[in-house]
């Protein structure tokens, strides 16, 4: 997912175009998903006009991410993008509006959530990749049923990751990439 976000930026800012500075907020250091996103993002922007500041690792709580974003904005008046977790993206939009920087600094998330989707719809978040989590669930159930029925299963299967932005959000089937509006998981231990 980090790779898709990096590819999106590299395509917008190829080598030879004016350089852009990106604040990168991958999440808590050492977490497997964070390291995978960081590696993919950094590989994808190689050879582009994208310059990434030192990554700002931190807890994915909104307050922690907001503090990191504030610090980066304070020290980098020429910042062009805030890119990172969905929590980072959602926190950054409010900070940027409050500082009247929402037209200057753009925001990207490296995964999709309902809040990020809404941010893209409202023009506050530029883009985020979608891994079609609802379809992943359907595939998982299908694979489990196939195993129970002693049918063949595909070892590595999943939907193609694609980036959602203002150019395609109206054509993306929201029910394939996000849970239904108002969905709340219920857990019960007996």
N, C-alpha and C positions, 0 to 999 in steps of 0.2 A: 504494500500500500504506500509506503514511503517512496518506493521507486516510481510509482505512478504519479505521485505528487511532484517528484523531482523532474520526471520527464515532461510533465505539463509546463513547469517553469522553464526548463531548458528549451522547449519548443517556442515559448513566448520570447525568450531572450537567448537566441543562438550566439555562438562565437562571432565576434565582429560587430555585434550590436552594442549599444551603450551598456556598461555594467550596472547591475542592480545588487543591492545589499539585502540579504535575507537574515532575519532573526529566526533561528531554528530551535524549536521546543519539543523534543521527542518524547518526553515523559520521564518516569523514574529510571535512573541509571541502573543497569544490570538486569532489568526485566527483559526476557527473551523477545517479546513483541517490540519493545523499544529498540533493542539492538538491531533487530531485523529491519525495522523501519528506517533507522539511522543509516545503516549500511546501504540500503536500497536508494535512499534519498541522495546520499553523497555520491554514489556511483552514477546515478542518473544525471546529475548536474555537471559532471566532469566534462571539460571542453566547451562549456557554455559561457555566457556572460554573467552567470549567477555567482556571486560571492557570498558564502555562508559564514556568518559570525560563529564564534565558538558555540557549540550547542549548550543550551541551558536546560540541564536535566532537573527534574523536580517532580514531586508528588502531583497527581492529576486532580487534586482538589482545586476548586475555582480560585480560592484565595492565594494558594501557592503559585498557580500559573499567572494570576493577575500581577503578583509581585515581580515575577520574572519578566513579564512583558513590560511593566513599568520601568524596571531597571534597564532593559535593552533600549527602550525608547529614549530614556534620559541620556544615555551615553552615545546614541547614534541618531543624530538629527537627520541624517541622510538615508535612513532605513526606507526600503521600498516595500518589503513584505514581512509579515509575521506568518510563519508556517509551523504547524505542529499538531498536537492532539486536538480532538474536538473541543475539549474543555478550554484549551488555550485559545482556539478560534472564537469560541463564544465569549470568553472573558475579554479578548482583545477588541471585539467590536464595540463594546461599551466604553472601554478605555479610549479608543481612538475617536469615538464620537465626542466624548467629554473633553478631549484635548483638541478638538476640531482638526483631527488628522485623518479622518475617515476617507477623504478624497485623495490623500497623499500616500498613505500606507495601506496596502491591500492585504487580505487575510486568506489563508488556505488551511484546510484541515487535511490530515492524511488518512482519515476514515470518516464514514458517514454516520450521523446520528439525526434524530428528528430536529434538534436545534440547529445543526449545520445545514440540513436541508432547507429549513425555514430561512436561515441566513442567506443562502444562495438565492432563494426566491425573492427576498427583499433587497438583494444587491449588496449585502453587508459582508458576505463571504464570497470569494471569487470562485472557488472550486473545491471539490473533495472527491476522491475515488470511492466507488461503491463496489463492494464484493458480494452484493445480492444476498444478504444474510437470510432472507426468507427462503430463497431458492436453495441455499445451503441446507437449511433445515429440512426441506422437502427431499433433497437428495439423501440426507442422512437417514431419514425414515425409510425411504425407498431401499437404500442399501441394507438396512437392518432387516427389513421384510424379506429381501432377497436371500440374505444369509439364513434366516429362519426357514425359508422355503427350499433351502439347498440349491439355490440358483447361483449363476455366476455373478460376481460383483467386480466392479472396476476399482483397482487399487487407489488410483489418484484421479479423482474427479471433482470438478467444481465449476461454478460459473466464471466467466471471463470478467476480470476486473476492468472497469471503465470509469472515466472521470465525468462527474456531473458538474456542469457550469451553466451560465445563463443561456448558452447556445442550445442546450439540449434538455434542460430541466422540464420543460413542458411536455416533452415526448417520453420521458422516463416514467415507467410504471412504478409509482411510489410503493405499491403493495408488494413489489418484488424485492425492494431494497430496504424497506423499513417495516417495523411492526405496525399494526393498525393503530390509528390515533386513539389515545387513551389506554392502550395496552399496559397492563401491570402484571408482572409475573407473580404467581402465588406459590409459595413454598410451604410444604407441610412435612413435619417429621413425626412419625408415629412410633 
